[in-house]
Amino acid sequence: MFQPSTAPASRRWWALALIALAQFMVIMDTSIIGVALPKMQTALGFSQQNLSWVFNAYVVVFGGLLLLGGRLADLFGARRIFGLGWFVLAVGSFVAGVAGNVPAELAGRGMQGVGAALIAPSALTLLMTLFGAEPRELTKAFAFYGAAAPAGGTAGVFLGGLITEYASWPWVFYINIPIALLVLVALPSLLPAATTGARGSVDVVGTLTATLGLGAAVFAVVRAPEVGWGAPATWGPLIAAAVLLAVFVLVQARKREPLMPLSIFKAPGLGAANLAQLLLGAAWVPMWFFLNLYLQQVLGYSAFPSGAALLPMTALIMIGMIALAPRLMARLGAKAMIATGLALLAGGLAWLSFIRPDGGFTTDVLPASLLSALGMSLAFVPSLQTAISSARPEEGGLASGIVNTGYQIGSALGLAVATAIAAGAGADRLGDVAALTEGFSAAFATAAVIAVAGAVLAVITLRTRSAREKATADSAM
């Protein structure tokens, strides 16, 4: 597998903290802007229609460049690309904070997305380098890494509200700069330099077609609720995305040093685990997004109580990923864990679809959100670990880029589809509590269907552990 690190045990766990911080920050940057958006709209002159692009500019660039980030990590070394990503993230955060108009703000957010696309796949490659030689420790490391994502999402909601209320909206971006500097200072002493990179070149044509194709697809779907699914502004970019991605596949099949060698999908479990990650993101992110709206727009919670209402769910995810998932995975295997987790997530989402206009937190939100959180915690770590562990050592960054791309693209597409269905059911009628509830209920039901599809496909596509693999897992406990 990956070349093992010879770093002392204590330094490896400090290094894991640095890698988990990367996951924390990448996810936090998607949620921290939420509370600040109204003040940004007033200060920069965003219209109501294009305000969502403060979020989308980050996600589209992030998802579109993840494959390139993984390839660069393989070619030039994961530690080097990890550090470069933090530098770019810091510069983008500064640009977004000082922006005085809409184009400058979106440019800064896009630059933040470039930094995140370099950080995420190289972080996973470094994790595999540090812990890949010891399966038991690898599962624990993936659990800590996975738990950093929901922590970052919730921290973003709290910090965004705190900063916006007691400082000013640019500080939701400036907060990244001291953290990036801290990482860059600690990086040489904590992270291994053993991953020096492989020989090869960057596939420019593949990079352009993949990035533009994925970007066009996400652009079309996230904009569709605004302009309509039948509008030329929707199907035009979708056709362009299909053509670009088809060209990408053809180029990868014929090129000597492609951005994404198609042979990587011959690895057992890689494609199936990535599909599970994609559908997991497509179900989970709409749940988190619309639950926040239900709490604020229907139940009348303000920003801080709404964030507090997400804490039990976040705490359960972190406990499940760190303490529960590794033990169950050693006993049951990835297939059973992923299918069960997605099924539980579907159950929680179906429960949430019964929300009421006059509902309450303890009856309508808490139990269903905890069930959803349990499902997320059981499915995320096994699918992530299966995808990354399936790759050859020299393709670790690529595998990391693919799995991150799947989750991010799935998140964007799932949220866009759920948003369109919710708007059609009444979620666009601000002030009409009954209509809003109907719309949010439809979004939860849509996400539940996605999770059910993920569970069924996991059963069909993932292979069951062999007796030898089960014996190895039992001996590692």
C-alpha positions in Angstrom: 0.0 0.0 0.0 1.2 3.5 0.7 4.9 3.9 1.8 4.7 3.8 5.6 6.0 6.7 7.6 8.8 6.2 10.1 7.7 9.2 12.2 7.4 8.6 16.0 3.9 7.6 17.2 3.3 10.8 19.1 4.3 13.0 16.1 2.0 11.0 13.9 -1.0 11.8 16.0 0.0 15.5 16.1 0.3 15.3 12.3 -3.2 13.8 12.2 -4.5 16.8 14.2 -3.0 19.0 11.5 -4.7 16.9 8.7 -8.0 16.9 10.6 -7.7 20.7 10.9 -7.6 20.8 7.1 -10.8 18.9 6.8 -12.4 21.1 9.5 -11.4 24.3 7.7 -12.4 23.2 4.2 -15.9 22.3 5.5 -16.2 25.3 7.8 -15.6 27.7 4.8 -18.8 26.4 3.2 -20.9 27.2 6.3 -19.3 30.2 8.0 -20.6 32.7 5.4 -24.3 31.9 6.0 -25.2 34.3 8.8 -23.0 37.0 7.2 -24.7 36.9 3.8 -27.3 39.7 4.4 -24.6 42.2 5.5 -22.4 41.2 2.6 -25.3 41.8 0.3 -25.8 45.3 1.6 -22.1 46.2 1.6 -21.2 44.8 -1.8 -24.4 45.2 -3.8 -25.3 41.6 -4.4 -28.8 41.1 -5.8 -31.1 38.5 -4.2 -30.6 36.3 -7.2 -26.8 36.2 -7.3 -26.2 36.2 -3.5 -26.0 32.4 -3.5 -22.9 32.6 -5.6 -20.9 33.6 -2.5 -21.4 29.9 -1.6 -21.4 28.4 -5.1 -18.2 30.1 -6.3 -16.3 28.2 -3.6 -18.1 24.8 -4.2 -17.9 24.9 -8.0 -14.1 25.6 -8.0 -13.5 23.2 -5.2 -15.3 20.3 -6.8 -14.0 21.1 -10.3 -10.3 21.1 -9.3 -10.1 18.2 -6.9 -8.9 15.8 -9.5 -6.1 18.2 -10.5 -5.2 18.6 -6.8 -4.9 14.9 -6.4 -2.7 14.5 -9.5 -0.4 17.3 -8.3 0.0 15.7 -4.9 1.1 12.5 -6.7 3.5 14.3 -9.0 5.1 16.9 -6.7 4.6 15.4 -3.2 1.6 15.6 -0.9 3.3 17.8 1.7 4.3 20.3 -0.8 0.8 20.6 -2.4 -0.7 20.6 1.1 1.3 23.7 2.0 0.7 25.4 -1.3 -3.1 24.9 -0.7 -2.9 26.6 2.6 -1.0 29.5 1.1 -3.6 29.9 -1.7 -6.4 29.6 0.8 -4.9 32.4 2.9 -4.5 34.7 -0.1 -8.0 34.0 -1.3 -9.4 34.7 2.2 -7.6 38.1 2.2 -9.0 38.9 -1.2 -12.5 38.0 -0.2 -12.2 40.0 3.0 -11.0 43.2 1.4 -13.4 42.9 -1.6 -15.3 46.1 -2.3 -17.6 44.7 -5.1 -19.2 41.6 -6.4 -16.5 40.4 -8.9 -13.7 40.8 -6.3 -15.7 38.9 -3.7 -16.4 36.0 -6.1 -12.8 36.0 -7.2 -11.7 35.6 -3.6 -14.2 32.8 -2.9 -13.0 31.1 -6.1 -9.4 31.4 -4.9 -10.4 29.8 -1.6 -11.9 27.0 -3.6 -8.6 26.5 -5.4 -6.8 26.3 -2.1 -9.3 23.8 -0.7 -8.9 21.6 -3.8 -5.2 21.4 -3.2 -5.5 20.8 0.5 -8.2 18.0 0.6 -6.7 15.3 -1.6 -3.1 15.9 -0.3 -4.4 15.7 3.3 -5.8 12.2 2.6 -2.6 11.1 1.0 -0.6 12.2 4.0 -3.0 10.4 6.3 -2.4 7.2 4.3 1.3 7.7 4.4 1.3 8.1 8.2 -1.1 5.3 9.1 -1.5 3.0 6.0 0.8 0.3 7.3 -1.3 -0.4 10.4 -5.0 -1.2 9.6 -6.2 -0.7 13.1 -4.6 2.8 13.5 -5.7 3.7 9.9 -9.4 3.1 10.8 -9.0 5.3 13.9 -7.2 8.0 11.9 -10.0 8.0 9.3 -12.5 8.3 12.1 -10.9 11.4 13.5 -10.5 12.9 10.0 -14.2 12.1 9.2 -15.4 13.6 12.5 -13.7 16.9 11.7 -16.2 17.6 8.8 -19.4 17.9 10.9 -17.5 19.8 13.6 -16.3 22.3 10.9 -19.9 22.7 9.6 -21.3 23.4 13.0 -18.4 25.6 14.0 -18.9 27.6 10.9 -22.5 28.4 11.9 -21.5 29.5 15.4 -18.4 31.5 14.3 -20.2 33.2 11.4 -22.9 34.5 13.8 -20.4 35.4 16.5 -18.1 37.3 14.1 -20.8 39.0 12.2 -22.5 40.3 15.4 -19.4 41.3 17.4 -16.8 42.1 14.7 -17.7 42.5 11.0 -18.4 40.2 8.0 -14.9 40.4 6.5 -13.6 38.5 9.5 -15.4 35.3 8.4 -12.7 35.2 5.8 -9.8 36.7 7.7 -10.1 34.0 10.4 -8.5 31.6 7.9 -5.2 33.6 7.6 -3.7 33.0 11.1 -4.7 29.4 11.0 -3.0 29.0 7.6 0.1 30.6 8.9 0.1 28.3 11.9 -0.2 25.3 9.6 2.6 26.4 7.4 4.9 26.9 10.4 4.1 23.4 11.9 4.1 21.6 8.5 7.8 20.8 8.1 8.2 19.3 11.6 5.0 17.3 11.7 4.2 16.0 8.2 6.4 13.4 6.4 8.4 14.4 3.4 8.6 10.8 2.2 5.9 11.4 -0.4 8.3 13.1 -2.8 6.0 12.5 -5.8 6.1 10.4 -8.9 7.4 11.0 -12.4 5.1 12.3 -15.0 3.4 15.5 -16.3 0.2 17.3 -15.9 -2.5 16.4 -18.3 -3.6 19.9 -19.4 -6.4 18.8 -21.8 -7.7 16.4 -19.2 -7.5 19.1 -16.5 -9.4 21.6 -18.6 -12.2 19.3 -19.7 -12.7 17.7 -16.3 -12.7 21.1 -14.5 -14.9 22.9 -17.0 -17.2 19.9 -17.4 -17.8 19.4 -13.6 -18.0 23.2 -13.2 -20.6 23.5 -15.9 -22.7 20.7 -14.5 -22.7 22.1 -11.0 -23.3 25.6 -12.4 -26.4 24.5 -14.3 -28.0 22.5 -11.5 -27.4 25.0 -8.7 -28.8 27.8 -10.9 -31.8 25.7 -12.2 -34.1 26.6 -9.3 -33.6 30.3 -10.1 -34.0 30.2 -13.9 -36.1 27.0 -14.4 -35.1 23.5 -15.4 -36.4 24.0 -19.0 -34.6 27.2 -19.6 -31.7 27.5 -22.1 -29.5 28.8 -19.2 -30.0 25.3 -17.6 -29.8 22.8 -20.4 -27.2 24.7 -22.4 -24.5 24.3 -19.7 -25.7 20.7 -19.0 -25.1 19.8 -22.7 -21.8 21.5 -22.6 -20.9 19.6 -19.4 -21.9 16.3 -21.0 -19.7 17.0 -24.1 -16.7 18.1 -22.0 -16.9 15.1 -19.7 -17.2 12.8 -22.7 -14.1 14.4 -24.2 -12.4 14.0 -20.9 -13.1 10.2 -20.8 -11.8 9.8 -24.4 -8.6 11.7 -23.6 -8.0 9.7 -20.5 -8.4 6.4 -22.4 -5.9 7.4 -25.1 -3.3 9.5 -23.2 -0.1 8.0 -21.9 -0.1 10.0 -18.7 -3.7 11.0 -18.1 -5.1 13.0 -15.3 -7.3 10.1 -14.2 -6.1 6.7 -15.5 -9.4 4.8 -16.1 -7.6 1.7 -14.9 -7.8 3.0 -11.3 -11.5 1.9 -11.3 -10.4 -1.7 -11.7 -9.4 -1.6 -8.1 -11.9 -3.6 -6.1 -14.4 -1.4 -4.3 -13.1 1.9 -5.5 -15.9 2.8 -7.9 -18.6 1.4 -5.5 -17.2 3.3 -2.5 -17.0 6.5 -4.5 -20.6 6.1 -5.6 -21.6 5.6 -1.9 -19.7 8.8 -1.0 -21.5 10.8 -3.8 -25.0 9.6 -2.7 -24.1 10.2 0.9 -23.2 13.8 0.2 -26.3 14.2 -2.0 -28.6 13.1 0.9 -26.7 14.6 3.9 -26.1 18.2 2.8 -29.8 18.9 1.8 -30.8 17.5 5.3 -28.4 19.9 7.1 -29.4 22.8 4.8 -33.2 22.5 5.1 -33.1 21.6 8.8 -31.4 24.9 9.4 -34.1 26.7 7.4 -36.9 24.9 9.2 -35.5 25.9 12.6 -35.2 29.6 11.7 -38.1 30.2 9.2 -40.8 28.0 10.7 -40.0 27.4 14.3 -38.6 31.0 14.7 -35.1 30.2 16.0 -32.5 32.9 15.7 -29.0 32.1 14.4 -27.4 31.1 17.7 -30.2 28.8 19.0 -30.4 27.3 15.5 -26.7 26.4 15.7 -27.2 25.1 19.2 -30.0 22.8 18.0 -27.4 21.2 15.7 -25.0 20.4 18.5 -26.6 17.0 19.6 -26.5 15.8 16.0 -22.9 16.9 15.6 -21.8 15.4 18.9 -23.4 12.0 17.9 -21.6 12.1 14.5 -18.2 12.7 16.2 -18.8 10.0 18.8 -20.1 7.6 16.2 -17.1 8.2 13.8 -14.5 8.0 16.5 -15.8 5.4 19.0 -18.4 3.3 17.2 -17.6 3.1 13.5 -14.1 1.7 13.8 -15.2 -1.2 16.1 -18.2 -2.1 14.0 -16.2 -1.9 10.8 -13.7 -4.4 12.2 -16.5 -6.8 13.0 -19.0 -6.3 10.1 -16.9 -5.0 7.2 -17.4 -1.9 5.0 -20.3 -3.2 2.9 -22.6 -3.8 5.9 -21.6 -0.6 7.5 -22.2 1.6 4.4 -25.5 0.0 3.6 -26.7 0.2 7.2 -25.6 3.8 7.6 -27.4 4.9 4.4 -30.5 3.1 5.5 -30.5 4.8 8.9 -29.9 8.1 7.2 -32.9 7.4 5.0 -35.0 6.6 8.0 -34.1 9.9 9.7 -34.8 11.9 6.6 -38.2 10.2 6.2 -39.0 11.0 9.8 -38.1 14.7 9.2 -40.4 14.7 6.2 -43.3 14.7 8.8 -42.4 18.1 10.2 -45.3 20.3 11.2 -45.8 24.1 11.1 -46.4 24.1 14.8 -43.8 21.5 15.6 -41.2 21.5 18.4 -37.5 20.7 18.6 -37.8 17.7 20.9 -40.6 16.1 18.9 -40.0 17.0 15.3 -36.3 17.6 15.1 -34.1 16.0 17.8 -34.9 12.2 17.4 -35.0 12.3 13.6 -31.8 14.3 13.4 -30.0 11.9 15.8 -31.1 8.9 13.7 -29.8 10.7 10.6 -26.5 11.5 12.3 -26.0 7.9 13.4 -26.5 6.8 9.8 -24.0 9.4 8.5 -21.4 8.4 11.1 -21.6 4.7 10.2 -21.5 5.2 6.4 -18.9 7.9 6.0 -15.7 6.4 7.4 -16.0 3.0 5.8 -16.8 4.4 2.3 -14.0 6.9 2.5 -11.5 4.3 3.8 -12.5 1.8 1.2 -12.1 4.3 -1.7 -8.6 5.5 -0.6 -7.3 2.1 0.5 -8.1 0.5 -2.9 -5.6 2.6 -4.8 -2.0 1.8 -5.6 0.6 3.9 -3.6 1.5 6.0 -6.6 -2.2 6.8 -7.2 -3.1 7.8 -3.6 -3.5 11.5 -4.4 -5.7 10.7 -7.4 -7.9 8.4 -5.3 -8.2 11.1 -2.7 -9.2 13.6 -5.4 -11.8 11.3 -6.9 -13.5 10.5 -3.5 -13.5 14.2 -2.5 -14.9 15.1 -5.9 -17.6 12.6 -5.6 -18.7 13.9 -2.2 -18.6 17.6 -3.2 -20.3 17.1 -6.5 -22.9 14.9 -4.9 -23.5 17.5 -2.2 -23.9 20.3 -4.8 -26.2 18.3 -7.1 -28.3 16.8 -4.2 -28.8 20.2 -2.7 -29.8 21.8 -6.1 -32.3 19.0 -6.8 -33.8 19.2 -3.3 -34.0 23.0 -3.5 -35.9 22.8 -6.8 -38.4 20.3 -5.5 -38.8 22.2 -2.3 -39.4 25.5 -4.1 -42.1 23.8 -6.2 -43.8 22.5 -3.1 -43.9 26.0 -1.4 -40.4 26.6 0.1 -40.1 29.9 -1.9 -43.1 31.5 -0.1 -41.3 33.4 2.7 -43.6 34.2 5.6 -46.1 31.4 4.8 -45.3 28.9 7.5 -47.5 26.2 6.1 -46.1 26.5 2.6 -42.5 26.6 3.9 -43.2 23.4 5.9 -44.6 21.6 2.9 -41.5 22.6 0.8 -39.0 21.6 3.5 -40.9 18.3 4.0 -40.5 17.6 0.2 -36.8 18.3 0.4 -36.4 15.9 3.3 -38.4 13.2 1.3 -36.2 13.8 -1.7 -33.0 13.3 0.3 -34.5 10.2 1.9 -35.0 8.7 -1.6 -31.4 9.4 -2.5 -30.2 7.7 0.7 -32.4 4.6 0.0 -30.9 4.5 -3.5 -27.4 4.7 -2.0 -28.2 1.8 0.4 -29.5 -0.4 -2.3 -26.6 0.3 -4.6 -24.1 -0.4 -1.8 -25.6 -3.8 -1.3 -25.4 -4.5 -5.1 -22.0 -3.0 -5.9 -19.8 -3.5 -2.8 -18.1 -6.8 -2.4 -18.4 -8.8 0.9 -15.3 -9.4 2.9 -13.4 -12.6 2.3 -12.7 -15.0 5.2 -9.0 -13.9 5.1 -9.9 -10.2 5.3 -12.3 -10.9 8.2 -9.6 -12.9 10.1 -7.2 -10.0 9.6 -9.7 -7.5 10.9 -10.4 -9.6 13.9 -6.8 -9.9 14.8 -6.4 -6.1 14.6 -9.0 -5.5 17.2 
